[in-house]
Each structure stands twice: as structure tokens, then as C-alpha cells.
Amino acid sequence: MRVTVTLTRTSDDSTSGAALATRRAILRRRLLGAPRTAEAKLWAFLGPAIVSVIGGILRFWNVGRPHQLIFDETYYVKEGWSMILYGYERKQDSSTGITNNPDGLFTMGDPHIYGSQTDFVVHPPMGKWFIGFGERLFGITSSFGWRFAVATFGTIAIYLIGRAAWHMFRSPVLATLASILLCFEGTEFVMSRTSILDIMVMFWALACYTALLADRTRTRRILADKVAALQVSGRWDKASISGPWLGWRPWRWVAGICIGFDLSSKFSGLYFLAAFGLLTCLWDLGARRAVGVRHFWAATFVKDSLLAIVNVLCLSIIVYLATWFGWIASATGYDRQWAAQNPANQNSGFSPTSSLFAWEPDWLRSLWEYNIQMVQSATDITQFHPYMSNPWSWMLQTRPTSFFYESPTKGQEGCTVAQCSKAITSLGTVSIWWLGTIALAVLLYYWLLGRDWRAGAILLGVAAGWLPWFLYQARTIFTFYTVAFAPYVVLACVFVLALVLGKPDAPPKRVMAGKVAVGGFTIVTVALFVFFWPIWTAQVIPYSHWQWRMWFPSWI
């Protein structure tokens, strides 16, 4: 009798387990697409990793050349060292009479260029902290150390874009292709070798984006498993009102930290925070709707979005405040004593002098006032610069930024002709940017008419990095700002190239044609990288060879 009962239970358990596995597989396919093999997952890791190693070699090779501060390195490299010494930015010392050539002294390894006066700056401190860490590690006499941080971030970004593409396209080939395109993208390459802040804006936004994609994959798998269990057990009818909780979602916490670092590198990170915060909530909404949650709007708000406010928005604010620790701990940072001199006793509404905020510690009110001044000052920069450009032209790369240019003559620095050129120009790889321009229209079609979530997610990344600058067309702005959204332009290209490749089960001729087209585009991209290499890395070349690379008058 006992044996019979045991066998019956085993049979029932087996049937229930099979039903659960079947239902789980159906829901996972609905939410995530077809499952991927272990081999595909392995190559989705190895492909981008191998490309990242190649990209790292290219970015770190001779990165200390030229051994002088170029373009805006004159601000950020010296400010980075000031952060290490004092915890905040100090002005160069006018009392020593050396301010006419502080760059030259700093390049020679003389750190005594700072006075006791604090310096007003227009960007938050974290990017300069990262630059300073590289200087601390290798010494300020090392131009390799100046650029170590940006080269590191630029290299890791190559791997991250591959992971982002894997979560989107579920193809190791397309994941590797995304890494290849970013590896050989000119703007990202130059910015990875120039110690200014924009590569960090790109990196931390991309890290947040990739973390949210990982969260999307993980939580949809959890949602499928929980809903399948509820359906098989007969409890789904009641549970379908709002669906299950999805846990603490660790990848969202990672995203919150990353976007906090982004915001604390440049204020433009705020646009990525808003865009990606909205994006992850929309993904939750779509997932709950797809599994049959009846009140998916309310359920998403209560069970997903409220926690997202905590682990993305609130955490990013905490990270932002923490990056000011050097200034907070000081007594002499710029405006550090502002609150002590301006008590919060006014009926002035939402401002640091309002009595509504008298409860805040002085350091927080002072920081609030300082940040207001920083934003106002940054938006008021309107003086003419020969390489300023309009955001309408950025996708086509019609006005790249010259970071560095010298004209060696015969016998100087290996020049063997009458006149040579030695240049660093932040020019994007045009095959990527020109295809990316076309791809935006394709993505818009697939998002609006095809309801393809990937198209919408890529467009949002481009929009967050590009569209806000249209509000500041009168401001002094530059084409190299495109590095912030270059990864999403790469993903846009990958989206179109995936369409060109076609489906694996297409007719053989169609498959071959797709492979030839995509392979040809990749070869052209790498060839362009090789062609423009000299003007990205300050190689000494004949002046006529430099002219070959100036395809349009606006590039000069």
C-alpha cells in the first residue's frame, strides 16, 4: 500500500514538474526569446573580451605621446592633481610669477603651481578624481599617468558594448561586432587617449545601460519562473491582479552607482539618469503585461518603480554627494563657508537661503549654492572658438575638433620632407557615423511600426546624449561631445547590420549576401581606422599626407 502511494506521488510530482518546466519555457521564450546554447554564451563573453584586449593595446600604445597637455587637459590634468593634494581644486599661484607657463612647469614635473586660493569649476569632481588616481599611481611626470584613467575606461567600454549587444540581440556574432565597431570608432579612440571628462560620461552611462539590460534579462527570467509556478499550482487567477514581487534586483543597484558616477563626472549625466530610469520602468511594464498581469500599470508602479526610485535615483544622489567628500571635509573649498555667511532665514521658496531648509547641514546648503553657480556658469559659456560646432552637424562629423597640431620641418622629430604635420583630431570613423545617421530612421520605423523594444532603447540612448544640446546651440559646444552617445550609434549600426545579415534559416544566397555586406562594412571601418590613425595619435607625417585626410574644408 505504501509503495503504491509513493509511486503515485512520484508520478504526480513528475507530471507537475514537467508541466512547470513546459510553462516556464513558454514564458521565458515570450519574455526573452529563444534560449541560447552554452557555446553561444561562451562566445558572447570571449568575442568582446578578445576585441577589448586589442582595443586596450591600441589605446595604451604610446598614450603618453605627446608629453604635453593638449586641449582641455590643461584644466583636468592639473585639477586632478589638485584633488589628490587638497581634496578640491585650487588656483594656480599668481604670487610665484609662473602662471604664464604653468603647463610647461607641470609637464616638467613641478607640482608647485598651486596657491592657497580655491578655484571655481563648472564640473563635479569625480572625473578629476579618476584622473588624479592615475597621476598618483604613475607620478605627475608621467603623461602615461595623466591619461591612464581615460584609456582604462575607453578599453572597458569596448567589452561593455558587447555585453549590451548580447542582451539585446542574443547573438555572439552581433555582440562581437558591436565591440569591434566601438574599438575602431575614432571619437571614442581619441577620447580614450585624451585626459578630459567626456569619456567618463560615456563610460558610466554605458555601464548603467548595460546593468539595466542585465537586470531586464534576470528579472524577466525570474518573472517567468514565478508566474509559471503560480499557473501550474492554480494560484494565478488571484495573483494575476498584480503579479509577483521580483526581489531586490542587484543589477539595478549597480546601475544606480554607475549613473551616480556619471552625474558626478559631468552634469550631462542627468539626462542619462532620466532616460534610463524611464526605460527600466517601461521594460517592467511590458514584462508584466506580457505575462497577463491585469493591473499592470499599478503593479509596475507599486512593485517595480518605487524600488527603482530608491536603487537608481536615490542611490545615484548618494553617490553624487559622496564624490564631494574632499570638498566637504575641507574648510577652504570654494564656497565651502557660504552657508555660514548666508543663514537660511528667508522666505525665498525653493533655494538654499529659504527657511524651509534651515534643517540642512551647512555643507549641504553650501554645496547646493555652489552647484547652482556651476550650472549657470556652464550654460553661459558663449565665447567664440574656431572649432565650435552645432549639434545638427554632429552625426555627419562635419566639424571635428582639433586637439593638437604642430608643424615640424625637415630634420625635426623624424620629418624627412620640407614640412610635416603632427596632429590629434577628434574625428569619428565616418563609416559608423554615416551609417548611424541612416540607422536612426530605420530604428524609428521599427520602434513605431514594428514595436521593437531594442530600437526604442537604442534611440533613447542617442536622444539622451544628443538632443539636450539643441537647447544650448548658442553655447560654445563641440563635436567631440558625441562620444557620450557613440555606443548607441554603434548599437544602431549593429541593428541595421543584423537586418542585412538576415535570419540564419534564410536561403543560402541571401545568407551569403548578408555576410559579404556586413564583412565588407567591417573591413571598410577597420581600413578607415588605419587610414586616420596618424591624425588620431600625433604621428609625424608629410603635410601632403595630412591634407589627404582632410576630406572636407570644414575638417581643417
N, C-alpha and C positions, 0 to 999 in steps of 0.2 A: 504493500500500500504506500509506504513512504517513498519507495523507489519510483513508483508511478507518479506521485505528486511532484517529486523533484524533477523528473523528466518533463512533466507538463510545464512547470515553471521555467525550466531551461528553454523549452520550446517557445513559450510566451516571451521570455526575455530576448531570445534570438530574433523573433518576429518584430518585437518592439524596437530592438537595436537596428535591424535592417531598415525599418520604416523611418527611424530617426536619421540614419545615415543618408537615406534617399532624399528625405525632405531637406536636410542640411545642404546636400549637394545642389539641389534645385535652387534654394535661396541664395547660396553663395554664387552660383552662376548668374542669377538675376542681379545681384548687387555688385559683383566683381568681374563677371565674365568667366570664360573658360579657365579651368585650373591650369597652372603651369608645372612643367616637369622639374625634377631636381636639377637636371642638366641645364635647363633654361635659367633657373635661379642662380646656378653657379656662374654661368657666363654673364649674367646680368651684374654680377659682382666683379668678376675678373676683367671683363671688357673695359668698363670705365676705369678700373684700378690701373690697368696697364697703360691706358691713354693718359691717366693722371701722372704716372711716372714720367712718361715722355714730356708731358706739359711742364712738369716740375723742372726737368733738365733744361728745357728751353727757357724757362722763366728765371732760373737761378744762374744760368750760364752768364758769367761776366756781368752780373746785375749791378756791381759796384761801379760800372763804367757808364758815363763819365764820373770821375771823382770830383764832383762839384754839385752844388744844389741847383736843380733845374726847376723852372716854372714855380709852382706854389710850394715846392719843397722848402723854399726859403722861409715859409711860415711853419709848416707842420713838423719838419725835422727838428728845428730849433725849439719849437713849443713842446715836442715830445721829450726832449732832454730836460727842459724846464720842469715838466711834470715829474720826472724822476728825481730831480734835485729838490724841488719845493712842494710838489703836490698840486701846483697850479701854474698858470702861465705868468711869466714876468717879462717886463720890457727889457730891451737891450739897453745897456748902461750908457747914457749920454755923457756922464761925467768922465769917462775914460778917453773920450775922443776917438772911439773906434767905430762909431756907428756908420761911418761912410763905407766900411768894408767888413761888416760882421760876418757875411757869408764866407769871405776868404779866410778869416781867422778861424771860424768854426771848421771849415774844411781842413785847415792845418792842425786841427785837434785842440784848439784853445777854447776851453769851455767858459772862460771868464768874460762873457759878453752880456751878462745879465746884471741889471742894477737891482735896487730894492723896490722899485715901483712895480705894481701889478699891471698886467696888460688886459685890456678889454678885447675879447674874442667873440666871434659870431657863430662858433660851432661848439657843441658839447665836447666833453673831454675824452671819451673812451677811445676814439680812433687815435688820438695823440698818445694815450697810454700805451696802446699796442705798438706804435712806432717807437716810443721810448723804451719799451721792453727789449726790442731788437738792439737799440743803441746800448742799453745796459749790458746785454749779453755779449756783444762783439766790440763795444767801445765806440766812442764818437768819432774816432779817427777812421773808422771803417765805413765806407759808403755801402758795403755789403750789409752792414748792420742797420744803416738807415732804412734800407729797402727790404730787409728780411721779412718783416711782418706782412707787407703787401704781397710779396712773392709767395709767401705761405698761403695767404687767403686766396690768391688767384689760382694756385695749384689745387687746393682742396675743392674749390668751386667746380673744377672740371669733373671731379668724382660726384659731387652733389647733383649736378645737372643730369648725370647718367642715372642716378637713383630716382630723381624726379621723373625722368622719362620712363623708367621701368614701371613705376607706379601708374603712370598714365597709359602707356601703350602695351605693357605686359610683354614686351619683346626685347630680348637681349641684343638683337641687332640694332634696333632703334635706340636703345639705351646707350650702346657704344657709339652709335652715330652722333647722338647728342653731345657726348663727351668729346668726340673728335672735332665737331664744329666749334665748340667753345674753346677747345685747346688751340685752334688755329684762327680764332677771331681776333682781329688786330687791336681793337679798342681794349678788350679785356687783357690782351697780352701787354700792351704798353702800360696800362694802368697797374698791372701786376709788377711792373719794374720801375714805377714812379711813386715815391712815398708821399702820396696825398690821400685824402679820406674816401674818395668815391668808390674805390674797390671794396672798402669795408661796408659801405651802404649796400652794394651789390651782394656781397657775400652773406651778410647776416639776413638780408631779405630772402635770399635763395635758401639759406639754411632753414628759416622759418617755413617757407613754402614747402620744402621737401619734408620737414617734420609733419606738417599738416597733411600732406599726401600719405605719409606713413600712418598717421592717425586715421585717415579715411579708410585705408586698407584694413587696418587692425580692427577698428570698431565695426566695420561692415561685416567682417568675419564673425565677430562676437554677436552682433545683432542677428545674423543668420542662424547661428547656433542656438541662441536663446529662444528665438521665435520658433525654430523647428522643434525644440523641446516642449514648448508650450502647446504647439499644434498637435504633436503626437500624444501628449498627455491629456488632451481635451480641455485645456485651460485657456486656450487662445481667445475664445469668444469674449471673455471678460477682460483679459489682458490687452486685447486689441484696441481698447479705448485710447491708451497712451503708449503701449509698448513697454519693453523692459528698460531698466537703467543700464548704462553702458560702462559704468565704472569711472575711475579717476583719470583715465586717459593720459598716460605718461608722455606721449608724444606731443600733446598739447602744452604740457608744462615746458618741454624743450622748446617748442615754438615761442612761448611767452618769453623765455630767457633770450632767445635769438633776436626777436623783434625788439626787445629792450635794448640789446647791444646796438641794433640798427639805429634806433631812435637816438641813442646816446653817442652815435658817431656823427650823424647829421640830422637836422630836423626833418628832412625829406623822408626819413623813415616813417614818419607819422602817416603818410599816405599808404604805405605798405601795410601798416598796422590796421588801418581802417578797411582796406580792401581785403586782406587775408582773413581778418576777423569775420567779415561778412561772408566770405567764401566758405569757411569751415561750417558756419551755421546753415548755409544753403545746402551743403552736402548732407548734413544731418537731416534736414527737412526732406530731401529727396530720398534718403535711405528709409526713413520711417514711412513715407508714403508708398515706397516700392514694396514693402513687406505687408502692407494692408492696415497700418495704424489708422484708425478712423479720425481721430482728432490730432492729426499730425502737426498742425501749426502750434497748438497749445502744448502738445507733448514736446516738441522741439524746443520751445521757449523754456519750459519748466525743467526738462530733464537734460538738456544739452546746452542751450545758450547761456543760462545763468551761470553754469560752471565755466563756460568759455570766457565769460566776463572776468571770472576770478583767475583762471590759469593762463589766459592770454593777456587781457587788458591790465588787470591789477598787477600781475607779476611783471609785466613789461615796465610799468611805472615804478615798481620797487627796484628793478634792475637799473632803470634810468637814474633814480635818486642815488643808488649805491655807487654809481660810477663817478659821482661828485665827491667821494669820500675825502680826497685830498684837499679840495676847496673847503668842505665843511669842517674838517679838522684844523684848518688854519685860522689865524686871526687876521690875516692881512690879504687874503684873496680879494679880487676885485668885487666891490660892493658887499663884502662879507659882513660889514658892520652897518649895512644900510638899515636894517630893521631897528637896530638900537637907536638910530638917529631919526627914524620915522615911525613912531608908535602907531599901532592900529587902533585909532580912536576917532576915525572919520566916518561919516555916513556916506560912503562913496561906492556902495554897491559891491560888485564883484571885483575887488582889487586888493593888493597886499596891504593897503592902508585902511581897509574897511574894518570897523569894529566887529563885524561878523567873524573875522579871522584872528581876533586877538588871542585866541587859544593856541594858535600855531607857534611852534618854537621860532626864535629869531632867525635861525639858519634857513628855515623853510621859507619864511616870508622874504628874506634877502635873496634866496635863490629864485623865487618866483619873480621878483622885480628884475633880477639880472636876466632871466630868460626872456622877459618881455622886451628888454632893451636889445638883446641879441637878435630876436626875430625881427624887430623893427629895423635894426641896422642892416641885417642881411637883405631885407627886401628893398632897402634904399640904395643899394649899390648900382649906380647907373652910369658911371664914367665910361667913356669910350675905351674899347680895347680892340686892336686890329684883328683879333681872331674871335671876337664875339659872334654869336650866330643866333638864328631864330629857330625855335623848335619845329616849325613847319619843314625845315630842311634836314632835320636830323636823320630821319630814316634813310635818306638818299646819300648821306655823308657828303654833302656838297661843300661844307666849310670845316674841314678838320682843324684841330688845334695844334699849332707848332709849339712844342715844349722846349725845344733846344735846337740851336743852329749855329754852326761855326763854319768858316771858310778857310781851311788850311791851304797853303800854297805849296808848290813843289819843294820837296825836302822836309816838309813838316808832317809829323805823325804818319809817315809812310805814304804821303801823297807823291805820286810819280808823274803827274801832269801839271800844267800851269796852275789850274785852280781845282780844288776839290770841295766836297760838301760833307758835313758831319751833322746829321740831323736826327731828332726824335720827333715824330709827328703822330699824333693820336688819330690815326685813320683806321676805321673799321674795315674788315675784309668785305669788299663790296659784293662778292657773290652772296654772302649771307644776308647783308642788309638789303640788297636789291630784291632778292627772293623773299625776304621777310616782309618787304613792303607789299608785294603781291599777296603773300600769305595772309596778311591781315584781312583782306577782302574775302579770301576763301574761308577763313575762320569765322568771320561774321556770318557768312552763308550757313555754315554747318552748325553754328550756335543758334541762330534764329530759326532756321527752317529744319535743320536736322536734329536740333536739341541735343547736340553732342556736348557733354559736360566738359570734356577736355578743351574744346575750342573756347568755351566761356572762361575757363580757368586761365588759359594762356593769354587771352585778350585782357583779362583783368590785371595780370601781371604787367603787361605792356602799358596799360592805362595808368596804373599806379605810379610807374616810373616816368611816364612821358607827359600825360595830359596836364598835370598840375603846373607844368612850366608855361603853358599857354596863358596862365594868369599873370605871368611875370615877363611878358615879351619886351617891356621897356627896361628890364633889368639887364645887367651885364651877365650873360649866361653863355655856355659853351657846348659844343657838340660832344665833348668827352663825357658829359653828364649821361649820355646814352648807355654808359657801362652799367648803370643801375638796373636797366631793363634789358640788357643784352641777352641774359639767359632765356628770357621769354620770347625774344626774337628767334633765338636758336630753336626753342621748342616749336615755334610757329613753322619754321623751316622743316623740322622733323615731321610735323603733322602733314604738311604738303608732300614731303618725300615719301611718307608712308602711303599716301594715296597713289603716288606714282608707282611705288613698288607693287601695289595691288595685293590681293589675297593669295595665300600660298596654294590654294586649290584652283587658281585661275589657269587657263590654257598655257602650255609651256612657252609659246611665243610671247604671250603677254607677260609672263613672269620674267623671261629673259630681257624683254624690252625695259621693264621696270628696273631690273638690276643694273643694266647698262646705263640708264639715265641717272640713277642715284649714284652709281660708282663714278660716272663722269663728273657729276656735280662735286663730289667729294674730292676727286683728283684736281679739279679746277681750283677749289678752295685751298687745298694744300699748296698748289703751284703759286697762287697769289700770295700766300703767306711767305713762301720762299722769295718771291719777287720783291715784296715790300720789306723783307727782313732788314736790309741795310738802313732804311729810314725809320725803323722802329727801335734800332739798337745802337745808333750813333756810330755806324761804320763809316770809315773814311772811303769815299768813292769819288770818281771824277764828277765834276759838276754836270757834265752832259748826262751821266747815268742818273743823277738826281732828277734832272729835267725829264728823263724818260718816265719817271714815277709820278710826276705831277701831271696827271691826265687832263686836268681842267685848270683854267686860270684861278678859280676860287680855291684851289688846293694850295696855292703858293702863299 
